[in-house]
Structure formats: structure tokens, C-alpha cells
Amino acid sequence: MKTSSISIVFLLSGLLSYESVAQKKYTLSGTMKDSQTGEALIGATVYITSMRKGTTTNNYGFYSLTLPMQDSIAVVFSYLGYQPQIKKIYFNNNLELDIELVLNEDVLDEVVIEAQRSDENVQRAQMGVIDIPVTRISELPVILGETDILKVVQLLPGVQSGNEGTTGFFVRGGNTDQNLVQLDEATVYNPNHLFGLFSTFNSRALNNVTLIKGGFPAQYGGRLSSILDVTMKEGNNREVRGSGGIGLITSHLSLEGPLRKEKASFIVSGRRTYIDLLARPFTAKGNRSNYHFYDINAKLNWQAGANDKLYLSYFTGRDNAEYKETVGIFYKILFGNSTATLRWNHLFGQKLFLNTSVIYNQYDQNIETVQNNSFSQVFSGINNISAKTEFQYLPNLHHSIRFGAHYTNHEFLSKGKTEAQSSGNQSLNIGSIPSKYFDELAFYVNDEINISENVSTSLGIRAPAFISNKVEYFRIEPRATLKVSVTPTSSIKGSYTLMNQFLHLVPSSTASVPTNVWVPSSLRTKPQLSEQFALGYFNNFDQNKYEASIEFYYKTMDNQVLFPAGNQLVENFDVDTALVYGKGWSKGVEFFLRKNTGRLTGWISYTLSKTDQQFADLNFGQKFPFQYDRRHSVSLVGTYSLNKRWTLSSVFVYSSGNAFTLPVGRINVANGGSLFEGNYFIYEGKNNARLPSYHRLDFSATYKKRRKIFGKEYDSEWIFSFYNLYSRSNPYFVYLYVDHNENKPKAKQVSLLPIIPSVSYNFKF
């Protein structure tokens, strides 16, 4: 299959190249930007009305169309939330045309263009991709006044949420470590604040968010289940602007503007909690409870020449938590991410686009505990330096080729320490922890081809490698997607993807504190491997106002890792001998219906799925449900523009309960020591019980008004929100106790978040 994939790519490339020589053609290219800020519009549509074909802009706003020679053509330039532009183009040579779209602020006066809205989800071969407009994220209900893109991701089909209120997400049966989360191409290893209640992403600093969960193009790799591609704003290159907001637990402030008008710009955005300041007066004497997080986003970009542009992005976010009681209990948890990305874009003529990046990203987690006269500390860290280069070649309207290479040098630092408190309680000397180095690289090529009016395909191959001083792994990953149009507004798509993952996130089964540790592949711990098959039907109707889809998938996952039940993290983090290995299977069907325009917008998603795992050393070698296997998941999301000032939004979610392990009996033990209530519990199966179903209704109302201060106008926004409107007692976790009347162990549910009202105030100037 590997050889045939490559052969088909070059055969079709040759046929289409011959066609392009046989007929004279002209190229239309340029960039699409926001008229007010000058920022690139990512994924904007360029549509040729007479041919009923088009393209979209790339991550830098660039587009290119090579068309057969004709007297004139009508081209529609459009982007969700902006007023479309129609241009009549007269060709007598190649043409460069930059377009600036105007934000459609009057949401009640919808601009209608017959049959010319984007239908990329139907016409393009790629499947399993959902774009999340950042402008719509701020309109959805929030928790504690804080908007969050990862909360929105959990509302999409094929995506399962983790515990109550958290931002963890699980895609098509995969674990959290199987999601590659990127911010301006840099990997974010822990995209969470407040132990998962919020994400590290400040939505006010973001430009675009895309989730890919199947049919992966060859330019993506390194994870099995999904890619969450997050792009930061570039900054206004026309005028200085600012925005800010005050919520119940966080405040944020952003500033952007030109360094050189229409040539260079900047944006700086920061956010911090003040939970520690609010809680301090209420903390009992002798106790100490302190928690805060912050994050900072910054970006510079410079138009170095007509065909060159430079970007420099920076992000850092940290969490700091301490808890101390006079009885000798102390917890200290520090973790955070930092990334920096330097990118160079270059345009070779009108058909070849180059992006080259150098990336640094760092993640560390340091946990210290004192309890029962013992001290323990766990530290783990990752430092990466990466280089990427990618070419995008657009020979004609029917053909798009991407090829490039990625290289990453991984540095892992990890160590644990446990000792009696009387021994001095000395912390680890982090600077003395020996580093372990690993190299990861990949070469790839991906070709999207329109074979005929109704048939198109995306064919790719990726060749990743993982190299250390003890082991080397080389892999070949074929990718293929086929699209067949059924009608002008509907299509059937099928895809096959093979993925490898060289890193593993191993959760501790003694999770009183979050001691998950990243470990690389080794001679014993093989790379994770998945194969995914998907088949879908896509249909747009009412002039692309509505888009609907149904996707079936089946995925296998090999070389999955876990700690056996009751295992503790050890001081030596060569943990291979402490791990168990197994497989996973996931299958499901996903329904998605979205309304994109009008006063009422939103979507409905439903997922029916089943995920099982099998480990030779767990559950007597029998299959058992994945912890986050939920048979049914439903999300209803709606936003209604009541008038020019008021916008109403609501979210309803329902899902089957998580799986957990429930004992079937107990053995009483005298002087049980650390055993709970002096009992050994008897287990016959892993994940043999289910938590109650989860459901929740959220609601928000947003009031916008133009105001004046000191004679200058600014935009103000009040957001009133209710999380869990009918205060459903949803399960967070369960704990075991012994019912002395029946003399049996029972599980008791703990609920975390009741109804939570919140209010926040935002402003722009």
C-alpha cells in the first residue's frame, strides 16, 4: 500500500501537469485581510462562480488559483462574519490581488449571495475537520466569567469531556496525551490551568482554532487521535487598540498596534487570577492556602519585503498552588508551559509558498507533599528545540501539494524522592537531574487532487523516526482520503490513516495529586500505533446556510501503557519495568448539524461510540471499557441576536456516565494500617460500573454598547452567565465506604459544581 500510494501521487501529478501545459492558464493570487486590523484571514474562501470551484486561504492568509484563459470571471471573496466582496477579473496576464474584508457588525442585516457561500466541507477531500470561529467563542456561556476554547471543543462530535468542569478532552476513544495541541506551531504539553478548570489559552489573543480528528493530512503527525491547531492574532497594523476585562476570578488586558504602519505590528495580552488575594482574609490562622495562575501572549510580525514576512510569537503560563495545615499536611504544586516561535514566510512567484519555523517549548511539573511524617517530591520536565520547513505548491485549480520536514530535539528531566520528614526534608536539586535526549524527525508529502468534476482525493505519506542512544524507530505512515460528489451540495468521503506516537503520558493510579509523567519510547515501551478508517456523508443546504454530516469511524490502538493497579511512581523514572502494555479499539458514529448565518446560529452534535481496552496483566486479560467510554453524547449550542445590543446564548450537554471500578466484596483486616477502614476490597473486573449520566444547561446574555470616556468612544460589553442552570448534581468521582447495616462496600458520589452565576465586564478602545 505504501508503494502504491506514492505511485498514484506521482501518476496523477504527471497527468495534471501535462494538462496544465496543454492549455494556456493565468494565476490569480494574493492575501485576504481584515480591513480594520490588517490581520490575515485564515480559511477564507475564494470562489469562482462560473466554475463552481474555489479555494481557501492558508494559515497566513495566502491564496492562489491557476485558471484556464477566459475573457472574464466573477470571484467571490468571503469569510464568516464579514461582508463578502465580488470582483470581476479580466485576465491578460498573471494577477496579484490583495483583498480586505469588512467586519459585518450589523448581525441583523444578513448579506445574502445566492449559492456563493463556502461549501469547503462538502467539496474538499479532507474530512474530520471542524473550524471553530474565535468570534463565536466569546458569545457562548462561560464558567466564572472566563471564555475557553477547550470547553467549546468538548461540544463537538467525536469529542468526550473528562471530569466535571475540566477542559480535558478525549477524541474517538483516545487518551489526552494522544491530542497534539499547538499554539503557533509550538507544542503545549499541558493546556490547562486550575487543575483543568480553565485552559491556558486566552481567547482574546487568538485568531483561529481548528480541530482535526480524522483523515489527517501528512503534514500532521506525532499523535494518534487529534490535532488542535491554535493560531495567535498578529496585531493591528493600522492603529493602536486595546481591550480588557474583569471577571469573578480573573482579569485580562491586551494591547496591539503598528510598529510601522501596515508593515509591522505587535500584540501583547496577559491574564491573571486573584483567587489567592480574595481567599487570604478567610484562611484560618496557622493554615495557608494559596493558588494563582497567569499567562502572557505576545507576537510581532514584520513585512520584510513584497514576498517575505517574519513572525515572532511568545507564550508563557504558570500555575502555583500551596496548601498547608497546622497538623503537618503540606502540598505544593508548580507547573507551566513556555513557547517561542520564529517563522519566515517566503513567496516564490505566485504558486509556491514557503514557511520555515524555529521553535522552542518547555514544560515542567514540580509536586511536593508532606503527610504522615514523610516527604515526597516528583519533578518532570521537557525542553524541545524544533525546526520545520514546509512548501505549499499550487500548480492549478485542481491540485495542491505540501511537502516538508520536521525535526525536534527532546530533552527529558524526571526524578522522584521519598524520605522521612526527620531526615531534613531537602528538596531535589533540579539542576543536578541528568538529562535524557531523544531526536524525532519526519519527512512528508501530501497531494490534494481533483481527478474529475465529482471525484477528488488527498494522498500523502509521512516517514517519522525516533532516535536515542539506546533505540531507533523508523516508520512509514500512508494517508488517503477520497471524496465523491453525489450532488452539487453533497458528497461521500472515506479515509484511511496510520499514525505513530513516540511519547506516552502515564497516569499514576494513586492520583491524590496530578503526577502524570511523560515518558519516551524505549526498547521495551514501543511507540503507540493507530489505524483509523472513516466514512462520511456531507450535505449543505439552503445556499450553504446549513451544513450537515454523518461520519462512521473504526480505530485500533496498539502499545497503550498504564501503571498496574495500586502502583506508585518510583524514584527512578526508568519506569519500563513498572508498566503494563495493551491495546484499544474504538468505533462510533457522529452526527453534526450547524447553522452558520442569520440571527440564530449554532449546532447540534450527537456521538454514539464504544471504546474497549485489553491488557494481558489487567482484568485477567479480558477486555474492559475505557474510563471515558461514553455510549451517548449530545450537545446543543445556540446563539440568538435579540437586537443590536443583546445576544442570548445557551448550551445543553448530555452524556452517559464514565466507567469506574467497583469492588464486589471485602475482607476485614484487623490493624489494617493504611488500608481504608481496615478492609481489603475484592475486585472481579476493571471498569465494571458506570457513574450516573451527566447533563447540564448553561445560559448567558451579552449586552454591548458604544460608550464615551474623557470624550473618546469605546466598546463595552457585560456578560451575565449561569453555569449548570438547574443545578444538576453531576458526578465528579465516587469514594467507597462500608455500609455497616448490610456489611457491604458501597460507592458514594461526590458532586463538584452546582449552579454558578457569573458576571464579567469587557471593553475595547
N, C-alpha and C positions, 0 to 999 in steps of 0.2 A: 504493500500500500504506500510505503514511503517513496519508492521509486516512481510509482505511477502518479502520485500527487505532483512530484516535481516535473515529470514529463508533460502532464496536462497543462501545468502553468506555462511552460515554455512553448508548447504547441499552440495554445490559444494566444499567447503573447505574439508569436510569429504571425499567425493569421491576421490578427488585428493590426499589427504593424504594416503588413502588406496592404491591408485595406486603406490605411491612412496615407500610404504612398500613392495609391491608385486614384485618389480623389483629392483635389485641392481643398485645403482647410485653413481656417483662421482661428486664432486663440484669443479668447476674452478672459482676462484675469484681473485681480485686484484684491482689495481688502474691504471688509464691512465693519463699520464702527458705529458707536453711539454718538449722535450729533452733539450732545451736551458735554460729554466727558472725553471723547476721542478714544475710548477703550474698545478693544476688539470684541466683536460679537461672535461667540463660539457656537457652531452648529446652526448658523443662519442659513436660509435657503435661497438658492439661485435657481429659478425655474424658467424653462423655455416653453412658452405656451403652445406654439405650433407643433412642437415635437413631443409634448407631454413628458419631458425629461428634465433633469436638473442635477444639482449637486449641493453640498453643504460646505460651509467654511470649516477649516481645521481649528486646532486649539489656539491659533494665533490670528484668526480672522481671515486667512488667505483662501481664495478660491481660484479655480482655473477650469475653463471649458474650451475644448477644441471642437469646432463645429464645421460642418460642410459649408462651402461657399454658397451664399444666397444674398438676395438684394437687401433684405432687412429682416430682423427678428424682434419680437417683443419679449422682454425679460422682466420677470417679477423678482424683486429682492424683498424678502420678508423675514421676520423674526417675531416670536411670540411676545406680545406686549408692546410691539412697535407698529407704527403706521407703515404699511408696505409701500414700495415705490415701483412704478412701471416705467421702464426705459425702452425706447425703440432704437435699436442699434443698426447702423448702416456700416457694413463691412467693406473696406477696400484694403485693409491691412490688419495685422495683429493690433489688439486694442487693450490698454490698461485702464481700468475704470474702478476707482475707489468710491464706495457708497457709504453715506452717513444716514442712518435711520433715526427718526424722531420718536421718542417715547410717547406711546398713546396713553396720556394721563387721564383722558376723559373716558373711563371704562364703560359708561352707559351708551356712548355713541360708537357702536361697534362698526369697524370698517369691514365691508364685505366685498370680496373679489371672487367672482364665480370660478369655482374649480381650480383655484390657484394657490390654495394653502398647501403647506408642506405635507407630503404623504411619504416621507422617508421610511417610516415604519413599515409600509407596505411594499415599496418599490426596491429598497435596498436589500441586498442578500443577507446582511448581518442580522442576527436575531438575539434575543435575550438581553437587549439593551433598553434602559429606561433613563431618559434625561429628567432631571429634577430642577425646574426653574427656581433660581435663588429668590427671585422677586416674589414667588408664591409661598416660600417657606415662612416668611415673616408674617403672613396672614393667617397661619394655622394656629390653633390653640397651643399654649405653652404651659410649662410647669414652672412655678415660681418666677414667672415673668421672663424666662430665658428661652429664646428660639434655638432650635437644634436640628441640624440636618440629619443626624443619625436616628433621631426619633421619626423623621419622615421616611427614611429608608425602611424602617420596620413596618411601614404601612403598605409596602409594595408586594406583589405576588411572588411567591417563592422565598420570601424572607421571613424568618421566625425571630421573635424577640427573645431576650434572655429572661432574667428575673424582673419582677415588678419594678417599673420606673427606671430601669437601666437602659443604656444605649448599646449594649452588646447585641449583635445580630448574627444569625446563622442562616446560610444560604444553601438551599437544596440539599439539606442533610449534612453539610459540612460544619466543622467547628470554627470558633472565632479566629484561630490562627490561620485558617485557610482563606481569609479575606485579605487581599492586598489593598491597604488604604494608602493613597498617595496624595500629598499636598505639593503642587508644583513639581511633580515627578519624584519627590523625596518620600521614602517610606516612613510612615508614622506607626511605630510598633505598638503603642498603647494610645488609641484615640479617645481616651476617657478622662474626665475629671470627676471628683467627688465619688470615687469608687464606682463609676459607671452611671451616675445620675445625669450627668451632662457630658457632652463630647468636648474635645479640645478645640473644636472648630468654632471660631467666632464668625457667625454667618454674615455680619456686616462687612467683613473683609473678603468675601468670596464672590467669584464671578460665575462659576459654572460647576455643577455636580453631575456626574454620570455614573450609573451603576451598570456593570456588565456581569451577567450571571450565567451565560452560556454562549456557545458559538464564538469562543474567544478568537479574535484575530491574532496572528503570530507575533505581533509586537508586544503582547502581554504574556507574562509568564511568572513563575516562581510561587504561585499559589493555586490551590485546587478548585476553589468554589466561586470567588467573585473578585472583581476589581472595582473599587470605589475611587474614581478619579476626580480629585477636587482641585480647582484652579482658583488662585487668588486674583483679586482685582489688580489692574495695572496702575490706577491712579488717574485723576483728571488732568489732562494736559492742556486745558483751556483756561481754567481759573481755580483759585483756591476755594475748597469747600470743606466743611466739617460736619460731623454728626456725633451724637452721643445718646446715652440713655441711662435711666436709673430704674432698677428693678428691686425686688424684695431682698435678694441676697447678692446681686452683682451690679456693677456699673461698668459702662464701656464708653470709650471715646475714640473717634477716628478723625484723621486729618489727611487731606490729599490735595495735590495741586501740581502745577507745572514747575519744573526746574528751569526749563527753557520752553517757551510756549510752542506747542504742537511738535516738539522734538524730544523732550524728556519730561518725565513726571515721577511722582512718588506717592506712596500711601503708607501711613503708619496707623495701626489700630491696636488698642490694648483693652484688656478686661481683667477685673479683679473682684473677688468676693470680699465681703466684710462680715462673714459669719463669726470669725474669731473676735471681732470688736463688739458685735451685738451680744455674744454669749458670755463675755468676760464678767459683767456685773452679776450674772446669775450662777456662776460657778462656786461651789461650796469651798470653804476655806480648807486648804491642805490638798485639794484636788486641782487638777489642771486639765482642761480640755481645750485644745486649740486646733483649728482647721482653717486653711485658706488655700486658694489656688489662683493662679494668674496665667494669662497668655498674651503674647505680643506677636503681631504680624507686621511685616514691613516689606516693601517692594519698590524697586527702582527700575525704570526702563528708559532706554535711550535709542532714538532713531539715528544710528550712526551714519547711515547713507541711504540712498534710494533703495538698495537691496539688502541692507543689513540692519539688524536690531538686536540690542543687548538687554537682558533682564537679570536682575539680582534679587532673589527672594530670601526672606529670613523668617523663621518661626521659632518660638520657644514657649513652652508651657510647663508649669511645675505644680505639684500638689505637696502640701506639707501638713501632716496630721500628727497630733500628740494627744495621748490620754494617760492621765496619772491619777491614782488613788492613794490615800494615806496608808492603805493596808498592804502596799508593796506591789501593786499592779501598775505596769508601765508599758505603753505601746508607742512606738514612733515609726511612722511610715512616710517615706520620701520617694517620689518617683516623678519622672518628667521626660519630655522629648525636646530635642532641638534639631532644626534642619536649616540648611543653606543651599540654594541652587543658583548657579550661574549658567545662563543659557545664551546661545548665539544663534540667531536665525539668519539664513542667507538664501536669497532667491537667485538661482541660475536661470536666466531667461524667464519665460512665462510658464514653464511646465515642471520645473524641478525645484523642489523646496527642501532645504536642509535645516535640521535642528540638532545642535550639539550642546550637551549639558555636562557640567561637572557638579557633583552633589556630595554634600556631607550630611550625615544624620547620626544622631546619638540618642540612646535611650538608657536609663538606669533606674533601678529599683532597690531601695535600701530599707529593710524592715528590722527593727529591734524590739524585743519583748523581754519583760521581766515578770515572772509569775512563778509562784510556788518555790521561791528561793532558787530559781535558776534563771540564767540569762541566755538568750539566743539571738543570733543575728544572721540574716540572709541578704547577700548582695549579689545582684546580677546586672550586667551592663553590656551594651552592644554599641560599637563605633563602626560606622561604614564610610568608606570613600568610594564613590561610583563615577563612572564616565559612560555617557551614552551618545551615540550618533545615529541619526535616522534620516533617510532620504525619502521624500514622497514625490513620485513621478506620475504625472497626469498626461499621458500621450494623446488621449482623445476623450470624448464624452462617455465612452463605454468602458474605460479602462483606468484603473488606479493601482499603482504599485508602491508598496512600502518595503524598504529593506534597511537593515542596520545591525548594530552590535551594542551589547550592554556588557559592562564589566563592574564587579563590586568586590572590594576587599573587606571582609568581615573581621572584626576584632571582638572576641567574646571574653568577658571577665565575669567569673562567678565563683562564689565561695560562701560557705556557711560555718557557723561557730556556735557551739553549745557548751556551757560550763556552769558550775555552781556560782551563785552570786558572791559567795565569800572569797572567791579566787581573784577578785579585783574588778570584775565586770568591765574588762577592757574591750573597746570596740575594735573591729577589724581595721587594720591599716590598708585601706583600699588601694593606696598607691603601690603596695607590695604584692598585690594579687597578680600572678603570672597570666599573661595574655595568651589566647589561642587564636591563630589566624587561619582563615579559610578564604579561598577565592571562588567566585561564582561568575561565570560568563555565558553569553548566549549570542548566537548569530541567527538571523531570521529573514524571511522574505514572505510577503503576503500580497496576493494579487486579486483584486476585485474586477470581474469582467462581466459585461452584458453580452451574452452569447447571441441573443436574439431579442426581439421585441418583448417576449414574455419570459425568457429564461436568463438568469444571471447567477453567478457563483462567486464565492470568496474562497480561494485556495491558499493555504500557507503551510510553511514548515519552519519549526524552531528547533535549534540544536543547542540545548543548555549543557553546562558542565559544572561540576563542583570538585574542587581540588584542595586537599590539605596534605600535610606531611605524612599522613598515615593511610589515606584512602583517596581514590579518584572515581568519580561517576560521570559518565558521558551518556547522554540520552538524545533520542530523536522524537519530536512531537509533531505529528501531522495534524492539520486543522482543515476542515472542509465544511462549507455551508452552500446549499443550493436553494434558490428561490424560483418558483414557477408562478407566474401571474394567472389567476383564474378569471378575473375581470379587470377592468381598468382601476378598480378600487379595492381589490382583494388579491391575496396571494397565499401560497402554501410554501413553508420553508422547512428544511431539515438540516441538521448539523451533527458533526462528529468532532469531538475534541479530546485530545490526550494531553494531560498536564502532569508535571513533576514539581515537587516541593522539597527543598533540601533542608528547611528549618522546621522545628517542631516546638510547639508550646505545650509543656507538660504541666497539668494542674496537680497541685498537692491534694490528696484526699483528706488532709487534716486542715480544712480551709477556715480556721478561725481568723486568719489574716490572709490577704491575697498574695500567696507565694508561688504564683505561676512562673515558670522559668523557661526561657528559650534555650533550646539545645540544637546543635547542628547534627547533620547526618554523620555517621561513623561506620566502621566496618560492621558493627552489629546492628546499629539503627539505620535501616535503609531509607532512602528518600521516599516520601509519600508519593503515591501514584493514583491518578484517577482517569477513568474513561467516561465520557458523557455523550449520550445520544439524545437528541431533542427533535421534536416535530411540532410545527405550529401552523395555525391558520390566522391570518391577519386581515382585517377589513376596516376600511374607513367609510363613513357615510355622511350624508348631509354636508357635502362640499368640504370634507375633512374636518368638520366641526367636532365629530366624534371619532374616536379610534377604539377598536376592539380587537382582542386577541385571545386565543386559547393555545397553550403550549403544554405538550407532554414531554416528560424527561425521564431518563433512567441513568443512574450514575453508580459506578463501583469505585471504592476507595481502598487501596492496599497500603500496608505498612503504617497503620494507625498505632499510636503509642498511648499508654496510660501507666500510672502507678497502680500496682495491685492494692486492693482494699486495705486500709489501715497503715500503709507505708508512709514513713516520714522522709522528708528531704534530708539528705545526709550531708556531712560537712564537705566531703569530696564530691564535686559536681560532675565527675565522670560517672553518670548515672545509668549507663547502659545495662549494667547487671541488675538494676532495680526496676527496669521497665518490663512491661509485657506488650506484646505486639498482636495486632489483629486486623480485621477487615470491616468494611462498612458497605451497605447498599442503600440507595435512596431512589424512590420513584414517586412521581406525582403528576398532577395536572393543575395548571394555573389559568385562571380567568381574569381578564383585565378589561375594564371599560372606562375610558376617560373622555370628559368633555373639556375642550381646550379654550373655547371662546364664549362670549356672552356674559350676562350678569351673574349667572350661576356656572361655576366651574368646579371641577373635582374629579374623583374617580371612585370606582368600586373594584375591589380585588378579592378573589377567593382562591385559596390553595387547599387542595386535597392531597395529602402526602403521607409517606410511610418511610421511616429510616430505621434500619437494624444494624447492629454490630455483632461481631463474633471474635472472641479472644480465646485461644486454647487454654489459657491459665485463669480465665474468669468464667463464672457461671457454669462450671462443669463442662466448658467447651461448647455450650449451647448458645444460639442466637438470643439477643436481648435488645429491647428498644433503646435507641439513642436518648440521652437525657432530655434533649429538646425536640424529640419527635412529637409533633402535634398533628393529629389527624386532620383537623379542620382549622383554618384561619381565615377570618373575614375582616376587611377594613372598608369603611365608608367614609369618604373625605369630601367635604363640600365647602365652598366659599361663595357667598352671595353679596353682591354690591347693592346695598339698600338704596343708597344715593351717593352723591359725590363726597360725602364726609364719613358715612357709616358703612363698614364692611362687617358682615357676620360670618363666622366660620364654625364648623363642628366636625368632630371626628368620633366615630364609633368603631370599636375593635372587639372581636370575639375570637377566642382560640381554645382548643382542647387543652387540658392540663398537662404539665410536664410529667415525665416518668420519674419515679424515685424508688428506692429500695426499702421495703417494709419487712421487718422480721416476722416470722410465723410463730415464734415462741421464745422462751427464756429459760436460763438455768441460774438459780440463785447461788451466789458465791459469798461465803462469809468473809469479812475483811476484804472486800473487793478492791481496795486501793483506788486506783484512778478509774476503775470501771464504773459506769453510770449506775448509781443506786445499787451497787454491788451485784450487778447482773451481767451475765453473758447473754447477748441476744442471738437467736438462731435464725440464720438466713438460708433460704432454699433457692432464691433466684434474684438476679440483679435487675433493677428497674422493673419490679413486678407489680407496682401500684402506680396510680395516677393521682395527681393533685386535682382539686375541683377545677372546672373550666374558668377561664379568665374572660371578663368583659368589662368595658369601661366606656363612658361617654364624656367627651370634653367639649367645651364651648368657649368661644371668645367673641368679643365685639371690639372693633378698632375704630377710633374716631380721629380723623385727620382734619387739620385746619391750618390755613396760612395765617401767621401772626406777625406782629411787629414788636421789636425791642430796640430802644435807642434809635428809632426812626428807620431801622432796617428790617426787612422781611425775613422770616424763616419758616420752615415747615415743622409743625408739631404733630405728635401722634400719641394718643392714650390707648393702651391695650388693657382691656378688662377680660380676665380669663378664669375659667373654672376647670380644674383637672379632676376627673372622676366625679362628675356632676351628681350622680345619685349615690355616691359614697359606697360603692361596692367593696366588700371586704375580700379583695383578691388574695390568693395565696402567694406568699413570698418564700417561705420554706416551712417545713414541719420538723418538730422535735418529738422524741419518743419519751413516754412515761409509762409507769406501771399502774394499771387500774387495779387497786387492791381488792375491790369487790369481786371482780372477775378473775383476778390474779393473772392478767394477760398484758402484754405490751401493747400500747396504743399510740397513734400519732396525733399530734395536736397542731393545727395550722396557725401560723403567725402571719398577720397581715401588716403591711407597712404604710401604705399611703391612702388615707381617707379622702374626702373632698378637700381640695386645696384651692381656695380663691387666690388670685394674684392680680396685681396691677403694676404696670410699668409705663414709663414716660420716655419717649424718644424725640429727638429733634435733629433737624438738618439746617445748615446755613451755608 
